[in-house]
């Protein structure tokens, strides 16, 4: 009599969640909390009609809670590909909590400003807001540096498998590309280059300008190289990992140049 067996191999989604949960308890609960708070901010848009720059005052915290949840989940997933000894190394035990502290600090400030229907980014109207905006920028840089550091450590183990290499390349590319575009935006004290300065005419949830250049698009694509590159690794081919990384770099550069020239990527 032949017995049919069902494979116990977990699905891709279950494997990713397990890796995040097992790599760092702090990361796991932070990701869940930030996703929950993103939903709260989305809901608040329906009961609080106040606006900042032409859109709901709660849109920015909703976007940033979502973005940080994705970034932290990616770092947690990538950590799982490091040897256990390196995951528990002193540097990692210090770096990950620091990254999370910076993330929660940034979200506390963004949410505080949203609750007051005030701008958090580019708000340098008083010495206090100048200081807090600068601290938020320092925190953002530290979060990217830590993500890039995890990528650099993974790079030393790239021969362990194509996914390990992809996680390394993705985190490093995301830190470099996203960091470059983000730093430029911060230095300009604006994400807009020409066009309508109100987000009311932007593209839905993202709010990207349809009337002028928008530097946020380059920052978005550059940051999400951390997720795009590992997706290419599902093919099992290292060559596609590097093709994905190259495309992320080229597209980030192209949309950055387009934004600097004041040309919208999307038009209405």
Backbone as a ProteinNet text record, in pm:
[ID]
protein_1_A
[PRIMARY]
XXXXXXXXXXXXXXXXXXXXXXXXXXXXXXXXXXXXXXXXXXXXXXXXXXXXXXXXXXXXXXXXXXXXXXXXXXXXXXXXXXXXXXXXXXXXXXXXXXXXXXXXXXXXXXXXXXXXXXXXXXXXXXXXXXXXXXXXXXXXXXXXXXXXXXXXXXXXXXXXXXXXXXXXXXXXXXXXXXXXXXXXXXXXXXXXXXXXXXXXXXXXXXXXXXXXXXXXXXXXXXXXXXXXXXXXXXXXXXXXXXXXXXXXXXXXXXXXXXXXXXXXXXXX
[TERTIARY]
85.5	0	88.6	60.6	141.1	81.8	166.1	120.5	160.3	61.7	89	133.2	239.2	287.7	275.5	248.9	239.1	366.9	425.5	551.4	531.3	627.2	620.8	699.6	747.6	825	737.7	779	696.5	690.8	584.5	572.3	675	694.3	791.8	755.3	626.6	583.5	605.1	571.8	590	737.4	822.3	966.2	1021.8	976.9	1023.2	982.5	855.7	807	882.4	908.8	981.8	1123.6	1186.1	1322.6	1326.7	1229.8	1225.1	1201.9	1106.4	1070.6	1186.9	1259	1366.3	1496.3	1514	1640.5	1647.6	1533.7	1533.9	1392.4	1372.2	1240.9	1204.5	1303.4	1277.9	1230.8	1298.8	1260.8	1120.9	1093.6	965.3	848.3	856.8	747.4	739.7	853.2	852.5	781.9	810.5	745	593.7	549.9	406.3	343	410.6	356.9	346.4	448.3	446.7	342	322	216.2	79.7	61.5	-63.5	-86.2	18.8	7.2	-14.4	39.5	13.6	-136.3	-198.3	-342.3	-421.6	-375.9	-442	-437.5	-321.8	-307.4	-395.9	-408.6	-498.9	-641.8	-681.3	-817.5	-840.9	-739.7	-754.4	-784	-743	-769.7	-919.4	-998.5	-1142.6	-1217.4	-1150.4	-1217.7	-1154.6	-1034.4	-964.2	-943.9	-1011.9	-1010.2	-900.9	-817.2	-711.1	-608.9	-545.7	-450.8	-317.1	-213.1	-80.2	-33.6	-1.7	44	-57.4	-186.1	-290.1	-340.7	-282.8	-327.2	-350.3	-411.7	-441.9	-315.9	-332.6	-219.3	-166.9	-249.8	-207.9	-149.9	-142.7	-88.2	61.1	135.8	280.9	315.9	259.3	292.9	248.6	138.2	95.3	201.3	254.6	356.6	486.4	525.9	653.5	647.4	535.7	521.5	532.5	467.5	471.3	612.6	678.6	813.1	912.6	908.4	1001.9	972.9	844.6	810.5	872.2	863.5	921.9	1074.2	1135.2	1281.2	1329.1	1264.2	1306.1	1280.7	1170.7	1143.7	1252.3	1297.9	1403.1	1533.9	1568.2	1690.5	1681.2	1564.6	1546.6	1559.9	1499.7	1510.4	1656	1725.7	1866	1954.2	1926.7	2005.9	2004.6	1893.4	1880.7	1979.6	2039.1	2136.5	2279	2296.3	2427.2	2443.8	2565	2588.4	2538.9	2491.8	2434.4	2529.4	2657.6	2755.2	2760.2	2749.8	2754.2	2624.5	2512.7	2385.8	2387.6	2459.9	2464.2	2587.2	2665.6	2786.2	2749.5	2841.8	2816.1	2773.1	2838.9	2805.6	2660.9	2613.1	2475.2	2378.3	2416.2	2329.3	2316.6	2413.7	2405.9	2342.5	2375.8	2332.3	2182.3	2126	1983.8	1895.5	1917.3	1837.7	1855.2	1977.1	2000	1919	1917.5	1838.6	1690.6	1640.7	1500	1470.9	1562.7	1546.1	1535.5	1621.3	1616	1482.7	1436.5	1310.1	1192.1	1186.7	1077.1	1086	1208.1	1224.3	1173.1	1207.5	1160	1008.2	948.1	803.1	732.1	793.7	734	725.6	833.3	835.1	736.2	735.6	643.9	499.1	468.3	331.8	293	388.9	362.5	325.7	401.8	372.4	239.4	211.5	85	-33	-20	-128	-155.5	-54	-68.5	-98.1	-111.5	-133.2	-21.6	101.8	220	314.2	395.8	492.5	606.7	649.6	765.9	892.5	884.3	999.7	1011.9	1135.1	1168.8	1112.6	1072	1018.2	1132.6	1180.4	1289.3	1246.1	1119.2	1062	1109.7	1157	1207.3	1336.6	1416.1	1537.4	1507.5	1394.2	1358.5	1329.8	1251.8	1220.8	1345.6	1436.4	1562.3	1640.4	1648.6	1722.9	1658.5	1525.6	1456.5	1463.3	1455.6	1466.8	1606.7	1708.2	1846.5	1865.6	1809	1820.1	1749.5	1636	1566.3	1653	1724.9	1815.2	1929.4	1984.9	2092.5	2041.6	1920.4	1861.6	1841.5	1796.6	1775.1	1906.5	2012.5	2144.7	2191.9	2175.7	2218.9	2145.6	2014.8	1938.2	1991.2	2026	2079.4	2218.9	2299.8	2435.7	2429.7	2338.8	2326.9	2278	2179.1	2132.3	2245.4	2322.4	2435.9	2542.7	2560.3	2658.8	2618.2	2488.9	2440.7	2468.8	2446	2476	2622.9	2709	2853.6	2896.9	2838	2871.7	2822.3	2705.1	2654	2741.3	2797.7	2881.4	2998.8	3049.2	3161.3	3119.2	2987.8	2936.3	2859	2886.1	2808.2	2816.8	2923.4	2938.7	2848.3	2778.2	2687.6	2564	2533.9	2416.8	2375.1	2295.2	2255.8	2169.1	2086.8	2002.1	2083.5	2188	2276.7	2343.5	2390.5	2453.2	2353.2	2230.8	2128.6	2091.2	2081	2049.5	2158.5	2283.1	2395.9	2392.7	2380	2380.9	2261.3	2145.4	2025.7	2038.1	2085.7	2098.8	2203.2	2314.2	2418.5	2368.5	2304.1	2251.5	2145.2	2056.2	1952.1	2008.9	2112.5	2174.5	2242.2	2313.5	2387.5	2292.5	2206.3	2117.6	2013	1947	1846	1906.9	2024.7	2091.6	2133.4	2184.9	2226.7	2108.1	1999.4	1882.3	1821.2	1814.9	1758.7	1840.7	1972.8	2060.4	2042.8	2025.8	2006.9	1876.4	1771.3	1641.8	1655.8	1721.4	1738.5	1816.9	1920.9	2003.2	1926.3	1832.1	1753.4	1637.2	1607.7	1492.7	1361.9	1357.6	1235.3	1252.9	1142.8	1148.3	1099.9	1049.9	993.8	1094.4	1092	1173.5	1079.3	1035	937.6	799.5	706.7	571.8	493.7	377.9	289.6	348.9	366.9	428.7	332.3	205.9	107	101.7	92.4	78.8	-61.8	-152.9	-292	-301.8	-206.5	-207.5	-116	-71.1	20.9	-50.1	26.5	-25.5	-73.7	-197	-259.6	-179.5	-162.2	-98.5	43	118.4	257.3	267.6	175.5	175.5	283.4	343.2	449.7	395.6	473.8	429.5	396.5	289.1	251.3	272	328.8	348.4	494.6	581.2	722.6	807.4	936.4	1024.5	999.4	1014.6	994	1106.8	1192.9	1310.9	1277.5	1154.7	1115.8	1112.4	1091.5	1081.2	1215.2	1323.2	1457.7	1490	1453	1476.3	1399	1276	1191.1	1250.2	1285.7	1340	1473.7	1558.7	1688.5	1676	1589	1568.1	1518.1	1426.2	1362.6	1444.6	1566.8	1660.2	1682.4	1666.6	1685	1585.2	1468.7	1369	1370.5	1398.2	1393.9	1502.2	1624	1736.2	1713.3	1669.9	1643	1533.1	1436.3	1332.8	1394.7	1498.3	1566.2	1635.3	1671.8	1741.1	1649.6	1518.4	1426	1447.2	1510.7	1542.4	1654	1730.7	1844.2	1968.4	1963.5	2076.7	2142.9	2273.2	2345.9	2348.4	2351.4	2356.8	2235.5	2117.4	1996.4	1996	2063.2	2076.3	2150.4	2258.8	2338.5	2269.7	2193.1	2113.9	2011.9	1945.6	1847.5	1912.6	2030.6	2100.8	2140.2	2187.9	2226.7	2106.2	1993.9	1872.6	1824.7	1832.3	1793.5	1880	2010.3	2101.9	2072.4	2051.8	2026.6	1893.5	1790.2	1658.6	1659.6	1725.7	1737.2	1807	1917.5	1990	1907.2	1830.4	1749.7	1637.8	1564.3	1452.9	1505.5	1624.9	1686.5	1719	1782.7	1817	1691.3	1588.9	1462.7	1402.7	1407.8	1353.2	1432.1	1564.4	1649.1	1619.8	1583.5	1549.4	1407.9	1335.3	1201.5	1094.1	1123.8	1029	954.6	821.4	746.2	753.5	759.4	757.7	616.7	519.9	379	308.9	221.9	144.2	-4.3	-82.2	-227.1	-290.3
-119.6	0	123.8	215.2	336.6	448.1	513.7	623.4	755.8	843.5	975.6	1068.1	1142.3	1234.6	1377.7	1467.6	1610.4	1678.3	1756.5	1823.9	1918.9	1915.2	2003.6	2131.8	2150.4	2270.4	2393.8	2491.8	2610.3	2694.5	2770.9	2860.4	2971.7	3043.9	3152.8	3257.2	3292.8	3393.6	3349.8	3224	3171.8	3167.4	3132.5	3126.5	3265.1	3366.5	3503.7	3550.9	3527.6	3569.6	3499	3370.4	3294.5	3348.4	3383.1	3436.1	3569.3	3656.5	3786.2	3765.2	3680.7	3657	3595	3503.4	3432.6	3512.3	3608.4	3682.6	3786.5	3850.2	3953.7	3977	3952.9	3976.4	4123.8	4210.9	4354.8	4397	4347	4380.4	4328.8	4206.7	4144.4	4225.6	4259.9	4333	4477.1	4534.7	4669.8	4671	4572.3	4562.9	4551.4	4463.6	4446.1	4574.4	4638.8	4761.4	4873.1	4886.7	4993.9	4969.1	4844.9	4815.6	4848.5	4815.1	4847.2	4996.7	5072.3	5217.5	5282.1	5222	5272.3	5263.9	5152.2	5136.4	5236.5	5263.7	5363.9	5500.3	5535	5664.7	5672.8	5562	5559.2	5584.8	5520.2	5537.2	5680.3	5742.2	5878.5	5978.7	5946.3	6037	6054.3	5956.2	5961.9	6038.5	6061.6	6131.8	6267.6	6289.3	6415.9	6481.2	6589.8	6651.2	6755.6	6774.6	6874.2	6831.6	6931.3	6904.3	6973.6	6914.9	6975.4	6967.1	7078.2	7084.2	7023.7	7041.6	7000.8	6858.4	6780.2	6641.1	6618.2	6505.2	6474.5	6483	6540.4	6551.3	6414.7	6309.7	6174.7	6091.8	6149.1	6072.7	6046.5	6148	6129	6022.1	6026.7	5917.8	5781.2	5774.1	5644.5	5591.3	5678.8	5637.1	5597.3	5674.9	5648	5526.1	5504	5380.9	5259.1	5267.8	5157.1	5135.5	5245.5	5236.4	5177.5	5224.6	5172.7	5027.4	4989.5	4849.3	4759.6	4801.4	4723.3	4718.1	4833	4837.7	4749.2	4758	4678.4	4529.9	4497.6	4357.3	4302.1	4384.3	4341.7	4318.3	4408.6	4391.1	4264.2	4241.2	4121	3994.3	3995.9	3880.2	3857.7	3965.5	3953.3	3901.4	3945.4	3900.1	3748.6	3687.9	3543	3465.8	3529.1	3461.8	3473.1	3549	3553.3	3431.4	3383.9	3275.5	3316.6	3221.9	3250.6	3331.4	3300.1	3371.5	3519.7	3551.3	3691.3	3763.3	3691.6	3752.7	3797.1	3720.4	3748.8	3829.6	3871.4	3948.5	4080.8	4133.3	4255.6	4370.7	4383.4	4494.2	4487.7	4366.7	4350.8	4375.4	4330.3	4348.8	4495.1	4577.7	4721.9	4795.2	4751.4	4823.1	4812.6	4693.9	4676	4757.8	4752	4838.7	4987.4	5027.5	5167.8	5204.8	5118	5142.7	5158.3	5070.7	5076.6	5202.7	5241	5363.5	5484.6	5489.7	5600.4	5599.6	5480.9	5470.2	5517.8	5473.9	5517	5666.2	5716.5	5859.9	5941.4	5897.3	5966.8	5964.2	5848.1	5835.6	5913.5	5922.6	6001.5	6148.6	6197.6	6337.5	6362.4	6274.1	6289.9	6285	6192.4	6178.4	6299.1	6350.2	6468.6	6587.3	6607.8	6718.7	6697	6572.4	6542.2	6572	6537.6	6562.9	6712.1	6794.1	6939.8	7002	6914.2	6961	7054.8	7012.2	7088.8	7000.5	7062.3	6987.8	6938	6816.2	6762.8	6781.8	6751.1	6765.6	6909.9	6955.5	7089.2	7200.4	7165.9	7265.1	7319.6	7436.9	7499.8	7640.6	7652.5	7783.1	7839.7	7755	7799.7	7725.1	7774.4	7700.3	7557.3	7537.4	7403	7310.3	7357.3	7273	7248	7345.7	7324.6	7210.6	7212	7109	6971.6	6965.1	6837	6783.1	6871.9	6827.5	6773	6838.4	6791	6655.3	6638.8	6510.6	6400.1	6433.7	6334.9	6292.1	6388.1	6356.3	6266.5	6294.5	6210.5	6068.9	6057.3	5926.2	5848.6	5917.1	5851.7	5799	5878.4	5834.8	5712.9	5715.7	5602.1	5474.3	5485.9	5366.6	5307	5392.6	5343.2	5284.6	5347.7	5297.6	5158.5	5140.5	5009.8	4904.6	4940.5	4845.4	4809.9	4910.7	4884.7	4800.6	4818.1	4738.6	4591.9	4567.1	4428.1	4370.4	4451.7	4406.9	4376.6	4460.1	4438.7	4310	4280.2	4155.6	4034.8	4047.8	3938.7	3916.3	4023.7	4013.8	3918.1	3913.3	3823.7	3677.2	3652.9	3515.4	3489.8	3571.6	3563.9	3427.7	3354.6	3223.3	3117.2	3156.1	3061	3033.5	3121.7	3100.9	3228.4	3214.4	3329.6	3425.9	3374.9	3463.2	3544.2	3484.3	3558.2	3672.4	3643.1	3747.4	3856.1	3816.8	3914.3	4003.2	3943.9	4022.6	4125.4	4084.6	4175.3	4289.4	4254.2	4355.1	4449.5	4393.4	4475	4577.6	4534.7	4628	4735.6	4696.4	4794.9	4893	4841.1	4928.8	5022.4	4968.9	5051.9	5163.6	5130.7	5231.7	5340.6	5300.9	5397.6	5481.1	5414.3	5485.4	5567.7	5502.5	5574.3	5685.7	5659.7	5760.6	5881.5	5858.2	5969.7	6059.6	5998.8	6077	6146.7	6074.8	6133.7	6251.1	6238.4	6346.9	6470.4	6448.5	6562.1	6634.7	6556.1	6615.6	6698.5	6641.3	6712.7	6841.6	6837.8	6956.7	7066	7026.2	7123.5	7180.4	7116.5	7154	7150.5	7063.1	7045.4	6923.9	6853.1	6741.8	6784.2	6907.1	6956.2	7040.7	7025.8	7109.1	7167.2	7289.6	7351.2	7290.7	7336.6	7282.1	7329.4	7270	7301.4	7246	7330.1	7286.4	7212.5	7204.9	7134.5	6987	6900.4	6757.2	6721.1	6818.3	6791.5	6749.3	6790.9	6754.6	6636.6	6569.4	6456.9	6326.4	6217.9	6087.2	6006.4	6025.4	5942.5	5928.4	5803.5	5774.3	5829.4	5816.5	5861.6	6013.5	6075.3	6220.4	6276.9	6193.9	6243.1	6346.9	6451.2	6564.8	6525.1	6582.7	6564.4	6692.4	6794.5	6922.8	6967.8	6898.3	6934.7	6817.2	6840.4	6733.3	6694.7	6566.1	6519.8	6424.4	6469.9	6394.1	6272	6266	6151.6	6021.6	6031.1	5909.7	5837	5912.5	5852	5791.4	5861	5809.4	5679.5	5674.5	5556.7	5436.1	5456.1	5344.9	5298.9	5394.6	5359	5279.6	5325.2	5254.8	5112.4	5097.2	4966.7	4870.8	4909.8	4812.9	4699.4	4730.6	4629.2	4514.7	4541.8	4436.8	4385.2	4474.1	4436.7	4335	4359.5	4270.9	4128.1	4108.7	3971.3	3901.4	3977.6	3914.7	3848.8	3912	3854.7	3723.8	3708.4	3586.7	3464.9	3486.9	3374	3290.8	3351.2	3278.7	3177.3	3197.4	3109.8	3146.2	3258.6	3297.5	3424.6	3414.5	3532.3	3643.6	3607.6	3709.3	3801.3	3745.7	3827.4	3917.2	3871.7	3955.7	4083.8	4069	4185.3	4269.7	4207.2	4283.6	4369.5	4311.7	4386.8	4504.2	4480.1	4587.2	4699.1	4661.1	4760.4	4841.3	4773.3	4843.2	4941.3	4899.4	4989.6	5115.9	5097.3	5211.2	5302.2	5241.6	5321.5	5396.1	5327.8	5391.9	5501.4	5474.1	5577.6	5700.4	5678.4	5790.5	5865.4	5791.2	5854.2	5939.9	5885.7	5963.4	6077.8	6060.7	6171	6286	6253.8	6357.1	6424.8	6346.2	6401.6	6498.9	6460.3	6547.6	6677	6665.8	6784.6	6883.5	6829.5	6913.2	6970	6930.3	6983.5	6918.3	6798.6	6728.9	6622.6	6623.9	6522.2	6385	6280.5	6145	6106.2	6156.4	6129.2	6261.2	6259.8	6379.9	6348.4	6449.4	6429	6491.8
0	0	0	-90.9	-103.8	-19.6	58.9	143.8	81.1	62.8	7.6	119.8	99.1	201.9	153.9	246.5	215.6	261.4	174.5	207.8	324.8	417.9	534.9	512.3	390.5	360.1	374.6	455.8	475.4	348.4	334.1	220.4	232.7	122.7	122.9	227.7	232.1	328.4	472	501.1	637.3	674.2	578.4	604.1	635.4	559.1	582.1	721.4	757.2	888.4	1000.8	981.9	1083.6	1099.7	989.5	995.6	1070.5	1042.7	1112.1	1260.8	1293.3	1433.3	1510.8	1448	1517.7	1524.5	1433.8	1432	1543.1	1574	1677.3	1728.5	1855.2	1915.6	1908.1	1932.2	1926.6	1786.9	1685	1548.1	1516.3	1555.3	1524.8	1581.6	1710.1	1772.3	1724.6	1688.1	1631.7	1496.8	1413.4	1283.1	1299.6	1388.4	1410.8	1464.9	1559.8	1619	1516	1432.5	1333.7	1225.5	1187.4	1091	1151.6	1279.5	1345.8	1355.5	1388.1	1399.3	1262.8	1158.2	1022.8	992.1	1031.9	1010.7	1093.4	1214.9	1299.2	1231.7	1175.2	1107.8	983.5	912.3	796.7	843	951.8	1004	1050.9	1111.8	1162.4	1051.2	930.1	818.3	792.7	836.9	813.4	922.7	1035.5	1145.1	1175.6	1128	1149.6	1012.7	988.2	854.4	836.7	936.8	924.1	818.4	757.8	650.4	674.5	618.3	613.7	468.9	410.8	271.5	174.6	204.8	110.8	125.1	218.7	239.5	388.3	422.4	561.8	648.6	765.6	857.7	900.2	885.6	926.6	812.8	693.1	580.6	597.1	639.1	653.3	756.4	878.9	972.3	922	848.7	793.1	698	612.7	516	586.4	685.4	750.6	841.6	908	985.4	893.2	777.3	680.5	628.2	592.1	535.4	634.6	759.4	859	892	892.9	918.4	811.9	686.4	576.5	589.3	620.6	633.7	747.9	862.3	978.5	954.8	887	855.5	764.5	670.1	578.3	651.8	742.5	821.5	906	967.7	1048.2	965.7	847.6	757.5	717	682.5	640.3	753.6	875.7	990.7	1003.7	964.2	980.7	895.4	795.9	710.6	765	872.6	937.5	1027.7	1045.7	1141.6	1279.9	1358.3	1489.9	1577.2	1570.8	1653.8	1618.5	1489.3	1448.2	1480.4	1475.1	1512.2	1658.4	1740.5	1884.1	1923.9	1825	1854.4	1921.6	1998.9	2075.4	1985.1	1870.8	1783.1	1736.5	1700.5	1656.5	1771.9	1891.9	2008.6	2046	2003	2027.1	1908.7	1787.8	1667.9	1644	1659.4	1630.8	1725.4	1858	1945.4	1914.3	1875.9	1840.3	1716.8	1618.1	1497.4	1531.4	1617.9	1657	1737.6	1823.7	1901.9	1810	1708.8	1613.3	1536.9	1502.4	1430	1512.3	1637.9	1725.3	1756.1	1768.9	1792	1674.5	1554.1	1434.2	1426.1	1453.2	1442.2	1552.8	1670.5	1778.4	1737.2	1674.8	1633	1518.4	1418.9	1305.9	1353.9	1443.5	1495.2	1581.1	1658.3	1741.1	1653	1547.8	1457	1384.9	1348.1	1280.8	1372.2	1500	1595.2	1610.4	1585.3	1592.9	1456.9	1353.8	1215.9	1172.2	1202.5	1165.1	1084.3	1001.9	922	1010.8	988.1	1059.9	977.1	848.5	760.8	710.3	702.8	652.2	740.2	861.8	954.1	1039	1002.6	1077.5	1118.4	1154.4	1186	1319.4	1408.9	1538.6	1569.4	1664.8	1702.3	1746.9	1815.2	1861.4	1744.2	1647	1531.3	1447.7	1442.2	1371.1	1434.5	1568.7	1640.4	1620.6	1635.1	1623.7	1481.7	1383.2	1244.2	1217.2	1273.9	1256.7	1323.2	1442.3	1512	1434.6	1372.8	1292.1	1173.2	1115.8	1005.3	1049.8	1167	1220.8	1243.6	1297.3	1320.2	1192	1087.7	958.7	902.1	915	867.4	945.1	1076.5	1158.9	1121.9	1095	1057.2	927	831.2	704.2	721.6	804.6	828.9	892	986.6	1052.4	954.5	870.8	768.8	673.5	633	544.6	610.4	741.4	815.3	819.3	838.7	833.2	694.8	590.5	454.6	434.6	491.8	478.8	547.6	662.3	731.4	652.1	591.7	508.3	386.4	334.4	215.4	237.2	358.5	389.8	383.5	385.7	380.2	250.7	149.8	25.2	-42.5	-16.9	-80.2	-15.6	92.3	157.5	73.3	-20.2	-104.2	-173.6	-278.9	-358.6	-277.8	-185.9	-107.2	-8	47	136.9	61.5	-59.1	-140.4	-176.3	-210.5	-248.1	-129.2	-10.1	109	134.8	115.9	135.7	34.6	-91.9	-198.2	-182.8	-149.4	-135.5	-23.9	92.5	204.5	177	116.1	85	-19.7	-124.4	-229.8	-174	-89.8	-31.3	54.3	132.3	218.5	136.4	30.8	-50.5	-137.3	-214.2	-305.8	-231.2	-134.2	-57.1	25.9	80.7	162.1	81.7	-39.8	-124.5	-157.8	-205.8	-243.2	-122.6	-8.7	111.6	162.1	157.5	202.5	114.5	-15	-106.6	-75.1	-49.3	-14.4	112.9	213.5	339.3	323.1	241	218.6	146.1	57.2	-18.5	62.7	176.2	259.6	180.9	81.4	2.5	-86.5	-109.4	-204.3	-341.9	-352.6	-478.8	-555.2	-686.2	-774.3	-879	-854.2	-944.2	-925.1	-1003	-997.1	-876.4	-856.8	-745.5	-617	-516.3	-391.8	-300.2	-336.1	-254.1	-291.6	-187.9	-213	-260.2	-257.9	-298	-443.4	-523.5	-665.3	-695.2	-589.8	-606.5	-637.7	-639.2	-679.7	-559.6	-519.9	-417.7	-289.7	-244.4	-116.5	-110.1	-218.2	-217.5	-228.4	-299	-309.9	-399.8	-484.7	-572	-669.7	-690.4	-770.5	-915	-965	-1106.1	-1185.1	-1119.9	-1187.6	-1190.2	-1119	-1115.8	-1072.1	-1052.5	-1009.4	-864.7	-832.3	-695.4	-656.8	-567.5	-527.4	-442.9	-390.6	-308.1	-387.7	-518.2	-598.6	-603.1	-621.8	-623.7	-487.8	-382.2	-247.7	-226.2	-272.9	-257.9	-331.3	-458	-536.7	-480.2	-443.6	-387.2	-259	-168.6	-42	-64.2	-158.7	-177.2	-263.5	-296.7	-354.8	-255.5	-125.4	-21	-34.4	-93.8	-115.5	-259.2	-353.4	-495.4	-529.8	-482	-514.6	-463	-337.1	-292.6	-371.9	-423.8	-506.5	-629.3	-685	-801.5	-766.5	-637.4	-594.6	-594.2	-600.5	-605.3	-731.6	-831.1	-954.3	-931.5	-823.8	-796.5	-875.3	-946.7	-1033	-981.8	-954.3	-906.1	-1009.9	-1135.7	-1240.7	-1234.9	-1205.5	-1198.5	-1074.5	-969.8	-851	-886.4	-959.9	-997	-1103.2	-1190.1	-1287.3	-1213.7	-1112.5	-1034.8	-961.9	-904.8	-834	-930.3	-1048.9	-1148.5	-1194.7	-1217	-1259.6	-1153	-1026.4	-918	-918.6	-939.1	-941.7	-1061.3	-1178.7	-1299.3	-1290.3	-1242.6	-1233.6	-1127.4	-1015.2	-911.9	-967	-1038.1	-1097.6	-1199.6	-1279.8	-1385.6	-1327.3	-1229.6	-1173.9	-1086.4	-1029.8	-954.8	-1049.7	-1162.9	-1260.4	-1314.6	-1340.1	-1389.3	-1288.2	-1160.5	-1056.6	-1045.1	-1048.8	-1038.7	-1152.6	-1268	-1383.3	-1373.6	-1269.5	-1249.3	-1334.6	-1386.5	-1474.8	-1394.7	-1393	-1318.3	-1384.4	-1303	-1357	-1396.6	-1323.3	-1353	-1379.9	-1477	-1510.3	-1503.5	-1465.7	-1463.6	-1587.4
[MASK]
++++++++++++++++++++++++++++++++++++++++++++++++++++++++++++++++++++++++++++++++++++++++++++++++++++++++++++++++++++++++++++++++++++++++++++++++++++++++++++++++++++++++++++++++++++++++++++++++++++++++++++++++++++++++++++++++++++++++++++++++++++++++++++++++++++++++++++

